[in-house]
Amino acid sequence: MTEIEIKKFLKELKEYGIDNEIPNISETSAKFLQDLIAISWAKNVLEIGTANGYSTINLALACKKNSGKVVSIEFSANSHNQARKNIFQVWLSDYTELVNANALDYIPTFQDDFFDFIFIDWMKRRSMDFLDLSRPKLKKWGFVIIDDVIKFKDKMLSLYEYIEKKVIEYNILPLDSDDGVMMIVKRWKIEKIF
Ligand SMILES: C[S@@+](CC[C@H](N)C(=O)[O-])C[C@H]1O[C@@H](n2cnc3c(N)ncnc32)[C@H](O)[C@@H]1O
């Protein structure tokens, strides 16, 4: 399948998501994530919250160009199966590993210092737990992007408290008119912290 055909498929999948209330990322965020993977040469990407695979396809497209791969975790079997079907349809199965599991149980099974980039797009109230679990899995100078941090800030207060307490540096990027993402780069200081 050509990239133009995949883009057409993604447009239709996005419209399907809007019609069926699937909370897919915005097209602006999708473009931003792809650009980040391109400029950072990220190869090992982790996504939490696959849903029907809209964001995963975007991530996989960028990973393919770096000869990399995206691992995406989803705990709803129904969404996981839809994503598998959609990803197969655009011939990106070789660049994705879909995991049907609860991310809270699954993340600790990854090796430390492995991922170049982690994208968090799941239950907003648990963002803090996820960040805490995934921090050790990120390589030095790897980065985390957390979605919806403006629109759902009130559901993410524990996340904001956590990064303040741990003195983690971050940027908020208002990509959409009503929302944006948080970016955290894993710095290597004297101690092994963000
Ligand atoms: C906002 S949607 C993801 C949208 C997707 N990233 C996209 O843009 O196409 C969040 C997804 O996270 C999944 N989820 C929620 N809690 C989870 C958990 N503990 N482990 C794995 N997946 C989870 C939900 O089932 C839901 O499909």
The ligand as an SDF file (V2000), in Angstrom:
LIG
                    3D

 27 29  0  0  0  0  0  0  0  0999 V2000
   -7.8480    7.7100   24.2950 C   0  0  0  0  0  0  0  0  0  0  0  0
   -7.9710    6.0310   23.8590 S   0  0  0  0  0  0  0  0  0  0  0  0
   -6.5930    5.7670   22.8270 C   0  0  0  0  0  0  0  0  0  0  0  0
   -6.7290    6.4010   21.4600 C   0  0  0  0  0  0  0  0  0  0  0  0
   -5.6180    6.0190   20.4970 C   0  0  0  0  0  0  0  0  0  0  0  0
   -4.3080    6.3180   21.0550 N   0  0  0  0  0  0  0  0  0  0  0  0
   -5.7720    6.7640   19.1930 C   0  0  0  0  0  0  0  0  0  0  0  0
   -5.4520    7.9670   19.1770 O   0  0  0  0  0  0  0  0  0  0  0  0
   -6.2050    6.1650   18.2080 O   0  0  0  0  0  0  0  0  0  0  0  0
   -7.4310    5.2390   25.3410 C   0  0  0  0  0  0  0  0  0  0  0  0
   -7.4080    3.7150   25.2460 C   0  0  0  0  0  0  0  0  0  0  0  0
   -6.7020    3.2270   26.4040 O   0  0  0  0  0  0  0  0  0  0  0  0
   -7.2490    1.9890   26.7690 C   0  0  0  0  0  0  0  0  0  0  0  0
   -6.8780    1.7350   28.1740 N   0  0  0  0  0  0  0  0  0  0  0  0
   -7.3750    2.3280   29.2920 C   0  0  0  0  0  0  0  0  0  0  0  0
   -6.7830    1.8490   30.3860 N   0  0  0  0  0  0  0  0  0  0  0  0
   -5.8560    0.9360   29.9620 C   0  0  0  0  0  0  0  0  0  0  0  0
   -4.9300    0.0880   30.6250 C   0  0  0  0  0  0  0  0  0  0  0  0
   -4.8560    0.0750   31.9650 N   0  0  0  0  0  0  0  0  0  0  0  0
   -4.1330   -0.7150   29.9070 N   0  0  0  0  0  0  0  0  0  0  0  0
   -4.2210   -0.7120   28.5480 C   0  0  0  0  0  0  0  0  0  0  0  0
   -5.0940    0.0730   27.8510 N   0  0  0  0  0  0  0  0  0  0  0  0
   -5.8960    0.8730   28.5470 C   0  0  0  0  0  0  0  0  0  0  0  0
   -8.7630    2.1900   26.5630 C   0  0  0  0  0  0  0  0  0  0  0  0
   -9.4250    0.9560   26.4080 O   0  0  0  0  0  0  0  0  0  0  0  0
   -8.7900    3.0640   25.3050 C   0  0  0  0  0  0  0  0  0  0  0  0
   -8.9790    2.2860   24.1290 O   0  0  0  0  0  0  0  0  0  0  0  0
  1  2  1  0
  2  3  1  0
  2 10  1  0
  3  4  1  0
  4  5  1  0
  5  6  1  0
  5  7  1  0
  7  8  2  0
  7  9  1  0
 10 11  1  0
 11 12  1  0
 11 26  1  0
 12 13  1  0
 13 14  1  0
 13 24  1  0
 14 15  1  0
 14 23  1  0
 15 16  2  0
 16 17  1  0
 17 18  1  0
 17 23  2  0
 18 19  1  0
 18 20  2  0
 20 21  1  0
 21 22  2  0
 22 23  1  0
 24 25  1  0
 24 26  1  0
 26 27  1  0
M  CHG  2   2   1   9  -1
M  END
$$$$
